[in-house]
Amino acid sequence: MTMETLTPNLMVRDVNQTIDWYKLHLDFRLQMSVPEEGQFDWAMIGRDSVELMLQSVESVTRELPEFKDRPVGGSFAMYIRMNGLRDLYQNLKDQVKVLQELNKTFYGTIEFTVEDCNGYVLTLSERDS
C-alpha cells in the first residue's frame, strides 16, 4: 500500500468568498469547481504542490448528514512548508488575523500562524537558514 497525497476538504460557509480569500492572501488558483460558474458548492484550489478542497455546508451535509451540527472552522492547523516566508509575513500581517507572530522554533524553522475567513488555522513555515 502507498499513500500519495492528502488534500483537506474544508466545510466552508461560502465557497466563492473562501476562494477569494486564498487568492488574495496566498495567491492560490482555482483548479476546478462544481458548478463551473456562479455560486460554487465545491471547488479545488491550489498553489505549487499544495491543494485544498472547499465544500459548502449545504453540500457537505447532503452527503454526510453527520456534519449537520458541526461548526465551520477547524480544530486543527494546516502546516504549509514554503519559501519566501518573511516577505509573505510582511505582506499579510496587517491584512489577516494573525494568531501567532513570526517566530523561530526549537526544531529549526521560522513560522507564523493565521486564521482564514472560515476560522481554519494555517501555520506557514520555512526552514531557518
C-alpha positions in Angstrom: 0.0 0.0 0.0 1.2 3.5 -0.9 -0.4 6.7 0.1 0.3 9.5 -2.3 -1.4 12.8 -1.2 -3.5 14.4 1.5 -5.9 17.1 0.4 -8.1 18.5 3.1 -11.8 19.0 2.2 -12.9 22.1 4.2 -16.5 22.7 5.0 -17.0 26.5 4.4 -19.8 29.0 4.7 -19.3 30.4 1.2 -17.0 28.7 -1.4 -16.6 31.7 -3.6 -15.7 34.0 -0.7 -13.2 31.4 0.5 -11.6 31.2 -2.9 -11.3 35.0 -3.0 -9.5 34.9 0.4 -7.0 32.3 -0.6 -6.4 34.1 -4.0 -5.9 37.5 -2.4 -3.7 36.5 0.5 -1.9 33.3 -0.6 -2.1 33.5 -4.4 -4.0 30.2 -4.7 -5.6 29.5 -8.1 -9.0 27.9 -8.8 -8.4 24.5 -10.4 -11.9 23.2 -10.7 -15.4 23.8 -9.4 -19.0 22.5 -9.2 -20.8 24.1 -10.9 -18.3 25.6 -13.3 -19.8 29.1 -12.9 -21.8 31.1 -10.4 -22.1 30.2 -6.8 -20.0 27.1 -6.2 -20.9 24.1 -4.0 -17.4 22.7 -4.2 -14.0 23.8 -5.5 -10.4 22.7 -5.7 -7.8 25.4 -5.2 -4.1 25.2 -5.2 -0.7 26.7 -5.4 2.5 24.9 -6.2 2.1 21.4 -4.6 -0.5 22.5 -2.0 -4.2 21.8 -2.7 -7.4 22.3 -0.8 -10.9 21.3 -1.5 -13.7 23.7 -0.3 -17.2 22.5 0.1 -20.3 24.4 1.2 -22.1 23.5 4.4 -25.2 22.6 2.4 -23.3 20.3 0.0 -21.4 18.6 2.8 -24.4 18.0 4.9 -26.3 16.5 2.0 -23.5 13.9 1.5 -22.6 13.5 5.2 -25.5 14.4 7.5 -23.2 13.8 10.5 -21.7 17.2 9.7 -25.1 19.0 10.2 -24.5 20.3 13.7 -20.7 20.7 13.4 -19.3 24.2 13.3 -17.4 25.6 10.4 -13.7 26.2 11.1 -11.0 23.9 12.3 -9.8 22.4 15.5 -6.5 21.6 13.7 -3.8 23.6 12.0 -2.8 23.1 8.4 1.0 23.2 8.3 2.4 24.6 5.0 6.2 24.5 4.3 7.3 27.2 1.9 10.0 29.5 0.8 9.7 33.3 1.0 8.1 33.3 4.4 9.4 36.6 5.7 8.1 38.5 2.6 4.7 36.8 2.9 4.5 37.7 6.6 5.2 41.4 5.8 2.5 41.4 3.2 -0.1 39.6 5.3 0.4 40.8 8.9 -1.9 43.8 8.6 -4.4 42.1 6.2 -5.4 38.9 8.0 -6.0 37.7 11.5 -2.5 36.6 12.8 -2.8 34.1 15.6 1.0 33.7 16.1 3.6 36.3 15.1 6.7 35.4 13.1 8.9 33.3 15.4 11.8 30.8 15.4 11.1 27.3 16.6 13.2 24.8 18.5 13.0 22.5 15.5 14.8 24.8 13.1 12.0 26.7 11.3 10.6 30.2 11.2 6.8 30.3 11.3 3.7 32.3 11.7 0.1 31.3 12.1 -3.1 32.9 10.6 -6.8 32.3 10.5 -8.7 32.2 7.2 -12.2 33.6 6.6 -13.9 30.5 8.0 -11.8 30.1 11.1 -9.4 27.5 9.7 -5.8 27.8 11.0 -2.8 27.8 8.8 0.8 27.7 10.1 3.2 28.8 7.4 6.8 27.6 7.9 10.2 27.9 6.3 13.5 26.2 7.3 15.7 28.7 9.2 18.9 29.1 7.2 
